[in-house]
Amino acid sequence: MQHDDVIWSIINKTFCQYKSQTKSQRFCRNEYNLTGLCNRNSCPLANSQYATVREEEGVCYLYMKTVERAAFPARLWEKVKLSRNFEKAMQQINENLVFWQGFIKQKCKQRLVKITQYLIRMRKLKLKRQKKIVPLQRKIERRERRREDKALIAARLDNHIEKELLQRLKSGTYGDIYNFSQRAFEQALETEEVDGEENEVEKETEEEAEEELDKELEEELEADYDDEDETERVFVEDFDESDDDMEDFDDENLDLESSSEDSSGEEEITPKAKPSKSKPPKGKKKSLRPKLEIEYETEAEPKQKVVA
């Protein structure tokens, strides 16, 4: 038989491994404690009939301890799984703790409320985007950096040695017989092929560029030649005298001759012909001075025309 009062008197006045004393209050660190406080009603060791609610991996369980199982410590606590629905879980607590103390029943319900609240908060935080804190390992980073530097130096040396050996092989310093690995030979052949292809591509691009330039020059020359051919050559036609103009010209000559006879040796000024209305030829300036015809009359000699 378990005597709860005797056990509490020992725990309260003497040592208890679950007791945690502070300046103002005492706390209990037992995992089955209902409230977390060290007192007579909340102590799981000093109460033969005790119940609590616990959470394991997001699932709530109701733990119950009775006097009948006190002789069997392995079967001391009975575990009942509670539903995820809050109302159903409350109904399960009421059904399993029908004839129990009101204090234990009330505290179990309060504990269920607190556990469901922090489970909801946990799910919300899990769904949100969170920043992951990654520790920086300084020593490993330094070691890797040193290894990379050494590898770069070694690679440069290997490439330099390989180039020098290839130059010596091409120049023929080692003779005709060579003993070297097949992989290096294939790699050298690949590099030479790539260089040859690049040179061919460059030559083709240069030839194409030259052909394009030649085509452009030919097109420009053809365009200039076509422009020269398109220029029309305009010739000035000879002046065709009409009949009306000739009649006017004869009348004027007759008037001038009659006036010259009366003036007895005076100079006669007769216009030779009317200026043509056609345009003068290009490249020659149009003379603005009129042509004059002077006649001198003597007794014996006939009239002589002097054109000035």
C-alpha positions, 0 to 999 in steps of 0.5 A, a space after each residue: 500500500 502506498 502512503 501519499 502523506 508519508 511520501 510527501 512529508 519526506 519529499 517536502 522536508 528532505 531531499 528530492 531530485 526533481 525539486 528546483 529551488 529559487 528565491 521566490 518559488 519551487 519548481 518540479 522537473 518531473 516529466 509527468 508533473 501537471 503544472 510544473 510546480 512543487 506542491 502537494 496537489 501537483 506532485 506525481 510521486 505523492 499522489 497515487 491517483 494522478 493524470 497529465 497530458 503530454 505531447 509526443 511528435 505532434 500527437 497529444 496523449 492522456 497519461 493516467 496513474 491508479 493505485 491498483 498498478 502501484 505494485 507494477 512500476 512498468 505498468 504504472 502509467 496508462 496512455 490514451 491517444 487524444 484526437 487531433 480535433 480539439 472538441 473530441 479531445 475534450 470529450 475523451 478527457 471528460 470520459 476517462 476522468 469521470 470520477 477523478 478530482 476536479 483539480 486534475 480534470 481542470 489542469 489536464 484541460 488547460 494543459 491540452 489547450 496550451 499544447 494545441 496552441 504551441 503546435 499551431 504556432 509551430 506549424 505556421 512557422 514551419 510553413 513560413 520561409 525561414 533563414 537558415 543559419 549556416 556556420 562558417 568553418 574558417 579552418 577548412 576554408 583556409 585549408 581549401 584556399 591553400 590547396 587551390 593556390 598550390 594546384 594552380 601553381 602546379 598546373 601552370 608549371 605542367 603546362 609550361 613544361 608541356 609547351 617546352 617539350 612540344 617545341 623541342 619535339 617539333 624542332 627535332 632535338 630528341 631525334 626520330 624515336 619518342 617514348 611518351 604516353 598515348 594520352 599526351 599524344 592525343 591531347 597534342 593532336 587535338 590542340 593542333 587540330 583546333 588551332 588549324 581549324 581556327 586559322 582556316 576560319 580566320 582565313 575564310 572570314 578575311 577572304 569574305 571581307 575582301 570580297 565584300 569590299 571589292 564588290 562595294 568598290 565595283 558597285 560604286 564605280 558602276 554607279 558613277 559611270 551610269 551617272 556620267 552616261 545619263 548626262 544629256 549633251 545639248 547642242 545649240 541649233 543654228 539660227 534660222 531666219 524667218 521670212 518676217 525677219 528678212 523683210 524687216 532687215 531689208 527695209 532697214 537697209 534701204 532706209 540706211 542707204 538713203 540716209 547715207 546718200 543724203 549725208 554725203 560721206 557720213 558713216 552709216 550704222 546698220 545692224 547686221 541682223 537681229 539677235 537670235 532668241 536661242 540660247 548661246 552654247 555653253 562655255 562661250 560668253 554672249 557678246 553684248 556689243 552689236 556688230 557695225 557695218 560701215 560703208 564708204 562712198 566714192 565717185 569712181 569706186 563702188 561701195 565697200 562694206 567694212 565689217 567691224 
